Amino acid sequence: MESITHVIKNPSGLRLITVTAVSSSYFLFNLVRSANEKRGLESIISAAIPLLLYLSLLIAAWYRARRSPTELTLIGNQILINGVTVDAEQIKVIYKRGYLWPLIGIKPYGARIVPLALCFHFVGDKDQGCSELAQWAARNNVKMVNKPFMRWI
């Protein structure tokens, strides 16, 4: 059985990192202002809790963007991605978003959004990777669409 392997990487999440950095700055400013004006514990806590949430989201997005590339392997009717084997029968749809740096999301049956482990972009020859994935999807009767999709982080 022939296997096709491509190097893949997690999406950079640059928009998410930018938005969370700006939001964190806003809540940090509010926290410092509340502490300096001695507004009370409730005011400080109401600024500190969102700040901690945004900072943890920022760290998670940064860590995910900085992870080293992994491999996507297409074997028969299975996809091996990030240590997860997914059968073609388990896949509801494969999304492709964008053209210059296409983002791929594999949505299994029963999932409302694309799981983190099944969202990636190709490193190197993106066109060849996308075309081989499209051929694999056509061979295995998996729907592949060009449209935006929801994903975690």
MARBA-3410 file (N, C-alpha, C, O; in Angstrom, 1 decimal):
153
0.8,-1.2,0.0,0.0,0.0,0.0,0.9,1.2,0.0,1.8,1.4,0.8 ~ 0.6,2.2,-0.9,1.4,3.4,-1.1,1.1,4.4,0.0,-0.1,4.6,0.4 ~ 2.1,5.0,0.6,1.9,6.1,1.6,2.5,7.4,1.1,3.6,7.3,0.5 ~ 1.8,8.4,1.3,2.3,9.8,0.9,2.5,10.6,2.2,1.6,10.6,3.0 ~ 3.7,11.2,2.3,4.0,11.9,3.5,4.3,13.4,3.2,5.0,13.6,2.2
3.8,14.3,4.0,4.1,15.7,3.8,4.4,16.3,5.2,3.9,15.8,6.2 ~ 5.3,17.3,5.2,5.6,18.0,6.4,4.5,19.1,6.6,4.2,19.8,5.7 ~ 4.0,19.1,7.9,2.9,20.1,8.2,3.3,20.9,9.4,4.2,20.4,10.2 ~ 2.6,22.0,9.6,2.9,22.8,10.8,1.5,23.3,11.3,0.6,23.5,10.6 ~ 1.5,23.6,12.6,0.3,24.2,13.2,0.1,25.6,12.6,1.1,26.3,12.3
-1.1,26.1,12.5,-1.3,27.5,12.1,-0.7,28.5,13.0,-0.6,28.2,14.2 ~ -0.2,29.6,12.5,0.5,30.6,13.3,-0.4,31.3,14.3,0.0,31.6,15.4 ~ -1.7,31.5,14.0,-2.6,32.1,14.9,-2.2,33.6,15.1,-2.5,34.1,16.2 ~ -1.7,34.2,14.1,-1.2,35.6,14.3,-2.3,36.6,14.7,-2.1,37.4,15.5 ~ -3.5,36.4,14.1,-4.6,37.3,14.5,-5.0,37.1,15.9,-5.2,38.0,16.6
-5.1,35.8,16.3,-5.4,35.5,17.7,-4.4,36.1,18.7,-4.7,36.6,19.7 ~ -3.1,35.9,18.4,-2.0,36.4,19.2,-2.1,37.9,19.3,-2.0,38.5,20.4 ~ -2.4,38.6,18.2,-2.5,40.0,18.2,-3.7,40.5,19.0,-3.5,41.4,19.9 ~ -4.8,39.9,18.8,-6.0,40.3,19.6,-5.9,40.1,21.1,-6.2,40.9,21.9 ~ -5.3,38.9,21.5,-5.2,38.6,22.9,-4.1,39.5,23.5,-4.2,39.9,24.7
-3.1,39.9,22.8,-2.0,40.8,23.3,-2.6,42.2,23.5,-2.3,42.8,24.6 ~ -3.4,42.7,22.6,-4.1,44.0,22.8,-5.1,43.9,23.9,-5.1,44.8,24.8 ~ -5.8,42.9,24.0,-6.8,42.7,25.1,-6.1,42.6,26.5,-6.5,43.2,27.5 ~ -5.0,41.9,26.5,-4.2,41.7,27.7,-3.7,43.1,28.2,-3.7,43.4,29.4 ~ -3.2,43.9,27.2,-2.7,45.2,27.5,-3.8,46.1,28.1,-3.5,46.8,29.1
-5.0,46.0,27.6,-6.1,46.8,28.1,-6.4,46.4,29.5,-6.6,47.3,30.4 ~ -6.5,45.1,29.8,-6.8,44.7,31.2,-5.6,44.9,32.1,-5.9,45.2,33.3 ~ -4.4,44.9,31.6,-3.3,45.3,32.5,-3.3,46.7,32.8,-3.1,47.1,34.0 ~ -3.6,47.6,31.9,-3.8,49.0,32.1,-4.9,49.2,33.2,-4.7,50.0,34.1 ~ -6.0,48.6,33.0,-7.1,48.7,34.0,-6.7,48.2,35.4,-7.1,48.8,36.4
-5.9,47.1,35.4,-5.5,46.6,36.7,-4.5,47.6,37.4,-4.7,47.9,38.6 ~ -3.6,48.1,36.7,-2.7,49.1,37.2,-3.4,50.4,37.7,-3.1,50.9,38.8 ~ -4.3,50.8,36.9,-5.1,52.0,37.2,-6.0,51.8,38.5,-6.0,52.7,39.3 ~ -6.6,50.6,38.6,-7.4,50.3,39.7,-6.5,50.2,41.0,-6.9,50.6,42.1 ~ -5.3,49.7,40.9,-4.4,49.6,42.0,-3.9,50.9,42.4,-3.8,51.2,43.6
-3.6,51.8,41.5,-3.1,53.1,41.8,-4.2,54.0,42.4,-3.9,54.8,43.3 ~ -5.4,53.9,42.0,-6.5,54.7,42.5,-7.1,54.1,43.7,-8.0,54.7,44.3 ~ -6.6,53.0,44.1,-7.2,52.3,45.3,-8.7,52.2,45.3,-9.4,52.7,46.2 ~ -9.2,51.6,44.2,-10.6,51.5,44.0,-11.3,50.4,44.8,-12.5,50.4,45.0 ~ -10.5,49.5,45.3,-11.1,48.4,46.1,-10.8,47.1,45.5,-10.4,47.0,44.3
-11.0,46.1,46.2,-10.6,44.7,45.8,-11.4,44.2,44.6,-10.9,43.5,43.8 ~ -12.7,44.6,44.6,-13.6,44.1,43.5,-13.1,44.6,42.2,-13.1,43.9,41.2 ~ -12.7,45.9,42.2,-12.2,46.5,40.9,-10.9,45.8,40.4,-10.7,45.6,39.2 ~ -10.1,45.5,41.4,-8.8,44.9,41.0,-9.0,43.5,40.5,-8.4,43.0,39.5 ~ -9.9,42.7,41.2,-10.2,41.4,40.8,-10.9,41.4,39.4,-10.7,40.5,38.6
-11.8,42.3,39.2,-12.5,42.4,37.9,-11.6,42.7,36.7,-11.9,42.4,35.6 ~ -10.4,43.2,37.0,-9.4,43.5,35.9,-8.4,42.3,35.9,-7.9,42.0,34.8 ~ -8.1,41.7,37.0,-7.1,40.6,37.1,-7.6,39.3,36.5,-6.8,38.6,35.8 ~ -8.9,39.0,36.7,-9.4,37.7,36.2,-9.3,37.6,34.6,-8.8,36.7,34.1 ~ -9.9,38.6,33.9,-9.8,38.6,32.5,-8.3,38.7,32.0,-8.0,38.1,31.0
-7.5,39.4,32.7,-6.1,39.5,32.3,-5.4,38.1,32.4,-4.7,37.8,31.5 ~ -5.7,37.4,33.4,-5.1,36.0,33.6,-5.6,35.1,32.5,-4.9,34.3,31.9 ~ -6.9,35.2,32.2,-7.5,34.4,31.1,-6.9,34.7,29.7,-6.5,33.8,29.0 ~ -6.8,36.0,29.4,-6.2,36.4,28.2,-4.7,36.0,28.1,-4.2,35.6,27.0 ~ -4.0,36.2,29.2,-2.6,35.8,29.2,-2.4,34.3,29.0,-1.5,33.9,28.3
-3.2,33.5,29.6,-3.1,32.0,29.4,-3.5,31.7,28.0,-2.8,30.8,27.4 ~ -4.5,32.3,27.4,-4.8,32.1,26.0,-3.6,32.5,25.1,-3.3,31.8,24.1 ~ -3.0,33.6,25.4,-1.9,34.1,24.6,-0.7,33.1,24.7,-0.1,32.8,23.7 ~ -0.4,32.6,25.9,0.7,31.6,26.0,0.4,30.3,25.3,1.2,29.8,24.6 ~ -0.9,29.9,25.3,-1.3,28.6,24.6,-1.1,28.8,23.1,-0.6,28.0,22.4
-1.6,30.0,22.6,-1.5,30.3,21.2,0.0,30.4,20.7,0.3,29.9,19.7 ~ 0.8,31.1,21.5,2.2,31.2,21.2,2.9,29.9,21.2,3.7,29.6,20.3 ~ 2.6,29.0,22.2,3.2,27.7,22.3,2.8,26.9,21.1,3.7,26.2,20.5 ~ 1.6,26.9,20.7,1.1,26.1,19.6,1.7,26.6,18.3,2.0,25.8,17.4 ~ 1.9,27.9,18.1,2.5,28.4,16.9,4.0,28.1,16.8,4.5,28.0,15.7
4.6,27.9,17.9,6.1,27.7,17.9,6.5,26.2,17.9,7.6,25.9,17.9 ~ 5.5,25.3,18.0,5.8,23.9,17.9,6.5,23.5,16.6,6.2,24.1,15.6 ~ 7.3,22.5,16.7,8.1,22.1,15.5,7.2,21.4,14.5,6.1,20.8,14.9 ~ 7.5,21.4,13.2,6.7,20.7,12.2,6.6,19.2,12.5,7.5,18.6,13.0 ~ 5.5,18.7,12.1,5.2,17.2,12.1,4.9,16.7,10.7,5.1,17.4,9.8
4.4,15.5,10.7,4.2,14.9,9.4,2.7,14.5,9.2,2.1,14.1,10.2 ~ 2.2,14.6,8.0,0.9,14.1,7.6,1.2,12.9,6.7,1.9,13.1,5.7 ~ 0.6,11.8,7.0,0.8,10.6,6.1,-0.6,10.1,5.7,-1.5,9.9,6.5 ~ -0.7,9.9,4.3,-1.9,9.4,3.7,-1.7,8.0,3.4,-0.8,7.7,2.5 ~ -2.3,7.0,4.0,-2.2,5.6,3.8,-3.5,5.0,3.5,-4.4,4.9,4.4
-3.7,4.5,2.3,-5.0,3.9,1.9,-6.2,4.7,2.2,-6.4,5.8,1.6 ~ -7.0,4.3,3.2,-8.1,5.1,3.6,-8.0,5.7,5.0,-8.9,6.0,5.6 ~ -6.7,5.9,5.4,-6.4,6.5,6.7,-5.5,7.8,6.5,-4.7,7.9,5.6 ~ -5.6,8.7,7.5,-4.7,9.8,7.6,-4.1,9.7,8.9,-4.7,9.5,10.0 ~ -2.8,9.8,9.0,-2.0,9.8,10.2,-1.5,11.2,10.4,-0.7,11.7,9.6
-2.0,11.9,11.4,-1.6,13.3,11.6,-1.4,13.6,13.1,-2.3,13.3,13.9 ~ -0.3,14.1,13.5,0.1,14.4,14.9,-0.2,13.2,15.8,-0.6,13.4,16.9 ~ 0.2,12.0,15.3,0.0,10.8,16.2,-1.4,10.3,16.2,-1.7,9.4,17.0 ~ -2.3,10.9,15.5,-3.7,10.5,15.5,-4.0,9.8,14.1,-3.8,10.4,13.1 ~ -4.6,8.6,14.2,-5.0,8.0,12.9,-6.5,8.2,12.8,-7.3,7.9,13.7
-6.9,8.7,11.6,-8.3,9.0,11.3,-8.6,8.2,10.0,-8.0,8.4,9.0 ~ -9.7,7.4,10.1,-10.2,6.7,9.0,-11.0,7.6,8.1,-11.6,8.6,8.7 ~ -11.1,7.3,6.9,-11.9,8.2,5.9,-13.4,8.2,6.4,-14.1,9.2,6.2 ~ -13.9,7.0,6.9,-15.3,7.0,7.3,-15.6,7.9,8.5,-16.8,8.2,8.7 ~ -14.6,8.3,9.3,-14.8,9.1,10.4,-14.8,10.6,10.0,-15.2,11.5,10.9
-14.4,11.0,8.8,-14.3,12.4,8.4,-15.6,12.8,7.8,-16.0,12.2,6.8 ~ -16.1,13.9,8.3,-17.3,14.5,7.7,-17.0,15.4,6.5,-17.6,15.3,5.5 ~ -15.9,16.2,6.7,-15.5,17.2,5.7,-14.1,17.6,5.9,-13.6,17.7,7.1 ~ -13.4,17.9,4.8,-12.1,18.5,4.9,-12.2,19.9,4.4,-12.6,20.2,3.2 ~ -11.8,20.9,5.2,-11.9,22.3,4.9,-10.6,22.8,4.4,-9.5,22.4,4.9
-10.6,23.7,3.4,-9.4,24.4,3.0,-9.7,25.9,3.0,-10.7,26.3,2.3 ~ -9.0,26.7,3.7,-9.2,28.1,3.8,-8.0,28.9,3.3,-6.9,28.6,3.8 ~ -8.1,29.7,2.3,-7.0,30.5,1.8,-6.4,29.9,0.6,-6.6,28.7,0.3 ~ -5.5,30.7,0.0,-4.8,30.2,-1.2,-3.3,30.3,-1.1,-2.6,29.4,-1.6 ~ -2.8,31.4,-0.6,-1.3,31.6,-0.5,-0.8,30.6,0.6,0.2,29.9,0.3
-1.4,30.6,1.7,-1.0,29.7,2.8,-2.3,29.0,3.2,-2.9,29.3,4.2 ~ -2.7,28.0,2.4,-3.9,27.3,2.7,-3.9,26.6,4.1,-3.0,25.9,4.4 ~ -5.0,26.9,4.9,-5.1,26.3,6.2,-6.1,25.1,6.0,-7.2,25.3,5.4 ~ -5.7,23.9,6.4,-6.5,22.7,6.3,-7.1,22.3,7.6,-6.4,22.4,8.6 ~ -8.4,22.0,7.6,-9.1,21.5,8.8,-9.8,20.3,8.5,-10.6,20.2,7.6
-9.6,19.2,9.3,-10.3,18.0,9.1,-11.4,17.8,10.2,-11.0,17.8,11.4 ~ -12.6,17.9,9.8,-13.7,17.8,10.8,-14.3,16.4,10.8,-14.9,16.0,9.8 ~ -14.2,15.7,11.9,-14.8,14.4,12.1,-16.3,14.5,12.3,-16.8,15.5,12.7 ~ -17.0,13.3,12.1,-18.4,13.3,12.4,-18.5,13.5,13.9,-17.7,13.0,14.7 ~ -19.6,14.2,14.3,-19.9,14.4,15.7,-19.2,15.6,16.3,-19.5,16.0,17.5
-18.3,16.2,15.6,-17.6,17.4,16.1,-18.2,18.6,15.5,-18.6,18.7,14.4 ~ -18.4,19.7,16.4,-19.0,20.9,15.9,-18.0,21.8,15.2,-18.3,22.5,14.3 ~ -16.7,21.7,15.7,-15.6,22.5,15.1,-14.4,21.6,14.8,-14.4,20.5,15.3 ~ -13.5,22.1,14.1,-12.3,21.3,13.8,-11.4,21.2,15.0,-11.1,22.2,15.6 ~ -11.0,20.0,15.5,-10.2,19.8,16.6,-8.8,20.4,16.4,-8.3,20.5,15.2
-8.1,20.8,17.4,-6.7,21.3,17.3,-5.8,20.4,16.6,-5.0,20.8,15.7 ~ -5.8,19.1,16.9,-4.9,18.2,16.3,-5.1,18.0,14.8,-4.2,17.5,14.1 ~ -6.2,18.4,14.3,-6.6,18.1,12.9,-6.6,19.4,12.1,-7.3,19.5,11.1 ~ -5.9,20.4,12.5,-5.8,21.7,11.8,-4.3,22.0,11.5,-3.5,22.0,12.5 ~ -4.0,22.3,10.3,-2.6,22.5,9.9,-2.5,23.2,8.6,-3.5,23.5,7.9
-1.2,23.5,8.3,-0.9,24.0,6.9,0.3,23.3,6.4,1.2,22.9,7.3 ~ 0.5,23.1,5.1,1.6,22.4,4.6,2.9,23.3,4.6,2.8,24.5,4.4 ~ 4.0,22.7,4.9,5.3,23.3,4.8,6.0,22.9,3.5,5.9,21.7,3.2 ~ 6.6,23.8,2.8,7.2,23.4,1.5,6.2,23.6,0.4,5.6,24.6,0.2 ~ 6.1,22.5,-0.4,5.2,22.6,-1.6,3.7,22.4,-1.2,3.2,21.3,-1.1
3.1,23.6,-1.0,1.7,23.6,-0.5,0.8,23.1,-1.6,-0.2,22.4,-1.3 ~ 1.0,23.5,-2.8,0.1,23.1,-3.9,0.1,21.6,-4.1,-1.0,21.0,-4.3 ~ 1.3,20.9,-4.0,1.3,19.5,-4.2,0.6,18.8,-3.0,-0.1,17.8,-3.2 ~ 0.9,19.3,-1.8,0.2,18.8,-0.6,-1.3,18.9,-0.7,-2.0,17.9,-0.4 ~ -1.8,20.0,-1.1,-3.3,20.2,-1.2,-3.8,19.3,-2.3,-4.9,18.8,-2.1
-3.1,19.2,-3.4,-3.7,18.4,-4.5,-3.7,16.9,-4.1,-4.6,16.2,-4.5 ~ -2.6,16.4,-3.4,-2.6,15.0,-3.0,-3.7,14.7,-2.0,-4.2,13.6,-1.9 ~ -3.9,15.7,-1.1,-5.0,15.5,-0.1,-6.3,15.5,-0.8,-7.2,14.7,-0.4 ~ -6.5,16.3,-1.8,-7.8,16.4,-2.6,-8.0,15.0,-3.3,-9.1,14.5,-3.4 ~ -6.9,14.5,-3.9,-7.0,13.2,-4.6,-7.3,12.1,-3.6,-8.2,11.2,-3.9
-6.7,12.1,-2.4,-7.0,11.1,-1.4,-8.5,11.2,-1.0,-9.2,10.2,-0.8 ~ -9.0,12.5,-0.8,-10.4,12.7,-0.4,-11.3,12.2,-1.5,-12.3,11.6,-1.2 ~ -11.0,12.4,-2.7,-11.8,11.9,-3.8,-11.9,10.4,-3.9,-12.9,9.8,-4.1 ~ -10.7,9.8,-3.7,-10.6,8.3,-3.7,-11.4,7.7,-2.6,-12.0,6.6,-2.8 ~ -11.5,8.4,-1.5,-12.2,7.8,-0.3,-13.5,8.4,0.0,-14.1,8.3,1.0
-14.1,9.1,-1.0,-15.4,9.7,-0.9,-15.6,10.7,0.3,-16.6,10.6,1.0 ~ -14.6,11.5,0.5,-14.6,12.5,1.6,-14.8,13.8,0.9,-14.1,14.2,0.0 ~ -15.8,14.6,1.4,-16.0,15.9,0.9,-14.9,16.9,1.3,-14.5,16.9,2.4 ~ -14.4,17.6,0.3,-13.4,18.7,0.5,-13.9,20.0,0.0,-14.3,20.0,-1.2 ~ -14.0,21.0,0.8,-14.6,22.3,0.4,-13.6,23.4,0.7,-12.8,23.4,1.6
-13.7,24.5,-0.1,-12.9,25.7,0.1,-13.8,26.7,0.8,-14.6,27.4,0.1 ~ -13.7,26.7,2.1,-14.5,27.7,2.9,-14.0,27.8,4.3,-13.3,26.9,4.8 ~ -14.3,29.0,4.9,-13.8,29.2,6.3,-14.4,28.2,7.3,-15.5,27.6,7.0 ~ -13.7,27.9,8.3,-14.1,27.0,9.3,-13.7,27.5,10.7,-12.8,28.3,10.9 ~ -14.4,27.0,11.7,-14.1,27.3,13.1,-13.1,26.3,13.7,-13.1,25.1,13.3
-12.2,26.8,14.5,-11.2,25.9,15.2,-10.9,26.5,16.6,-11.2,27.6,16.8 ~ -10.4,25.6,17.4,-9.9,26.1,18.7,-8.6,26.7,18.6,-7.8,26.3,17.7 ~ -8.3,27.7,19.3,-7.1,28.5,19.4,-6.5,28.5,18.0,-5.4,29.1,17.8
END
